[in-house]
Amino acid sequence: MNLQFKNIEFNDMMYNPSKITSGKSVFDVYKELNKYPEFKMSHGEGLDNELVMLYIFCMYDKETPYKRKYPDVIKRKLIIAKEVGFPKEENGEFTSVVEDMLKGLNKVIQRKIVAFVRMHRDYQYTYHVGIDNSYYNLMEHVMNGDSKKIPLLKEIKKELEESLHELLNGDNNRYSKEEVLKYIDDERLLLRPEDVALKMKKNEQPVTVEKIRK
């Protein structure tokens, strides 16, 4: 790993990548990450999970110095991938599995990004879920003929788009957006009265999004 910024420039990040020195694991230095099963999931050969986690820190932390220096998201992704140490082919290009990660095509890594975004931006995430619910509640009124609420619906839609953009630190990749929205939809299912009643009846441990997906 060869990061271009000084250690002090990472101090405002939730997880300072410069503390992961040679021979140390992300999960040993930041033990609380072990509580999140998404971060330990396998995403196929050719992608070291330690490098994936460092990439996510540097790309999606709201205080990352890379965002300030590289406002262009694609360029930022490429530079971070290079500096954390992802392998390249003899021609200097990233391997195909790394390219897929950068394009948002690795679904497991997308889930890791969403887990990090939610953990890292809890208040922003909660806000997004709140306005997302408001949007769908308002949509019901419009579909039932209340056309006066259409302007408000458009305003909330714009706010949702801006909020999602902020959550993902400017990453407009459609697969990343879809994964966040899918996660929110899964959580919405957990709030249905029939799901709550079923949990009470069976006296089970709380249902998680991961259980629903299985």
C-alpha positions in Angstrom: 0.0 0.0 0.0 1.4 3.4 -1.0 -1.0 6.2 -0.1 -0.1 9.6 -1.4 -1.4 11.5 1.6 0.3 12.0 5.0 -1.0 10.0 7.9 -2.5 13.1 9.6 -4.6 13.8 6.5 -6.6 10.6 7.2 -7.3 11.5 10.9 -10.8 12.7 10.3 -11.9 9.4 8.7 -13.8 6.9 10.7 -11.1 4.2 9.8 -7.7 5.6 9.1 -6.2 3.5 6.4 -2.6 4.5 7.2 -2.9 2.6 10.5 -3.0 -0.7 8.5 0.7 -1.2 8.2 2.5 -4.2 6.7 1.4 -7.5 8.4 -1.6 -6.0 10.1 -5.2 -6.9 9.3 -8.0 -4.3 9.0 -10.1 -6.6 11.3 -7.4 -6.7 14.0 -6.8 -2.9 14.0 -10.6 -2.1 13.8 -12.1 -5.0 15.7 -15.6 -3.6 15.6 -15.8 -4.4 11.9 -16.0 -8.1 12.8 -19.6 -7.5 14.0 -20.7 -7.0 10.4 -21.0 -10.3 8.4 -21.0 -8.4 5.1 -17.4 -7.4 5.6 -16.3 -11.0 5.9 -18.2 -12.3 2.9 -16.2 -14.0 0.1 -16.3 -12.1 -3.2 -14.4 -14.5 -5.4 -10.7 -15.1 -6.2 -8.4 -12.3 -7.2 -9.7 -9.8 -4.7 -8.0 -9.6 -1.4 -10.6 -8.6 1.2 -8.1 -6.5 3.1 -7.5 -4.4 0.0 -11.3 -4.2 -0.7 -11.9 -2.8 2.8 -9.1 -0.2 2.4 -10.6 0.8 -1.0 -14.1 1.2 0.6 -12.6 3.3 3.4 -10.8 5.6 1.0 -13.6 5.9 -1.5 -16.7 6.1 0.6 -15.7 7.8 3.9 -17.1 11.4 3.8 -13.8 12.8 5.2 -11.5 11.0 2.7 -8.8 13.3 1.4 -9.2 11.6 -2.0 -12.6 13.2 -2.5 -11.2 16.7 -1.9 -8.3 16.2 -4.4 -10.2 14.1 -7.0 -13.8 15.3 -7.5 -14.1 13.2 -10.6 -15.4 9.9 -9.2 -14.0 7.6 -11.9 -10.5 9.0 -11.6 -10.8 8.8 -7.8 -11.7 5.1 -8.0 -8.7 4.3 -10.2 -6.2 6.2 -8.1 -7.4 4.6 -4.9 -7.4 1.1 -6.4 -3.8 1.7 -7.5 -2.6 3.1 -4.2 -4.2 0.4 -2.0 -2.4 -2.2 -4.1 -4.8 -4.0 -6.4 -2.9 -6.1 -8.9 -2.5 -5.2 -12.5 -1.8 -7.1 -15.7 1.5 -6.9 -17.6 0.0 -4.2 -19.9 -0.6 -2.0 -16.8 -4.4 -2.5 -16.7 -6.2 -3.8 -13.7 -7.2 -7.4 -13.7 -10.7 -8.2 -14.9 -12.0 -8.9 -11.4 -10.7 -5.5 -10.2 -12.3 -3.8 -13.2 -15.6 -5.5 -12.3 -15.4 -4.2 -8.8 -14.7 -0.6 -10.1 -17.7 -0.9 -12.4 -20.0 -2.0 -9.6 -20.5 -5.5 -11.0 -19.4 -7.5 -8.0 -22.6 -7.8 -5.9 -20.9 -8.9 -2.7 -18.7 -5.8 -2.7 -21.7 -3.7 -3.4 -23.2 -5.1 -0.2 -20.1 -4.3 1.7 -20.2 -0.7 0.4 -23.9 -0.4 1.5 -23.0 -1.8 5.0 -20.2 0.7 5.3 -22.3 3.6 4.1 -25.1 2.7 6.6 -22.7 2.3 9.5 -20.6 5.4 8.6 -23.5 7.7 7.8 -26.1 6.5 10.2 -27.9 9.9 10.5 -27.8 10.5 6.8 -29.0 7.0 6.1 -31.9 7.3 8.6 -32.9 10.6 7.0 -32.9 9.0 3.6 -35.1 6.1 4.8 -37.5 8.7 6.3 -37.9 10.7 3.1 -38.1 7.5 1.1 -41.1 6.3 3.2 -42.7 9.8 2.8 -42.2 9.5 -0.9 -44.1 6.2 -1.2 -46.8 7.3 1.2 -47.4 10.4 -0.9 -47.3 8.3 -4.1 -50.3 6.4 -2.8 -52.3 9.6 -2.5 -51.3 10.7 -6.0 -52.3 7.3 -7.4 -55.6 7.6 -5.7 -56.3 10.8 -7.6 -54.9 13.6 -5.4 -53.1 15.4 -8.2 -52.5 18.5 -6.0 -49.7 16.5 -4.3 -47.7 16.0 -7.5 -45.5 19.1 -7.1 -44.5 17.9 -3.5 -43.9 14.4 -4.9 -41.4 15.9 -7.4 -39.6 17.9 -4.6 -39.2 14.8 -2.5 -38.0 12.8 -5.5 -35.3 15.4 -6.0 -34.3 15.3 -2.4 -34.1 11.5 -2.5 -31.7 11.7 -5.5 -29.5 14.3 -3.7 -29.5 12.3 -0.5 -28.5 9.1 -2.3 -25.7 11.0 -4.1 -24.4 12.2 -0.7 -24.7 8.8 0.9 -22.4 7.3 -1.8 -19.9 10.1 -1.7 -20.7 11.2 -5.2 -20.6 7.7 -6.7 -23.3 7.7 -9.4 -22.8 4.1 -10.4 -26.2 2.7 -10.9 -25.4 -0.7 -9.4 -24.3 1.0 -6.1 -27.5 3.0 -6.1 -29.7 0.0 -6.8 -28.0 -1.9 -3.9 -28.8 0.9 -1.5 -32.4 1.1 -2.6 -32.8 -2.7 -2.5 -31.4 -2.7 1.1 -34.0 0.0 2.0 -36.8 -2.0 0.4 -35.8 -5.1 2.4 -35.9 -3.1 5.6 -39.3 -1.7 4.7 -40.5 -5.3 4.6 -39.4 -5.8 8.2 -41.8 -3.0 9.3 -44.9 -4.7 8.0 -47.4 -5.7 10.7 -47.6 -9.3 9.5 -43.8 -9.6 9.9 -43.9 -8.2 13.4 -46.8 -10.5 14.4 -45.0 -13.5 13.0 -41.8 -12.8 15.0 -43.9 -12.4 18.2 -45.8 -15.6 17.6 -42.6 -17.7 17.0 -40.7 -15.8 19.7 -37.7 -15.8 17.3 -34.7 -13.6 17.3 -35.3 -10.4 15.3 -35.4 -11.0 11.5 -32.5 -9.4 9.7 -32.2 -8.1 6.1 -29.7 -10.9 5.5 -32.3 -13.5 6.6 -34.9 -12.1 4.2 -32.4 -12.2 1.3 -31.7 -15.9 2.0 
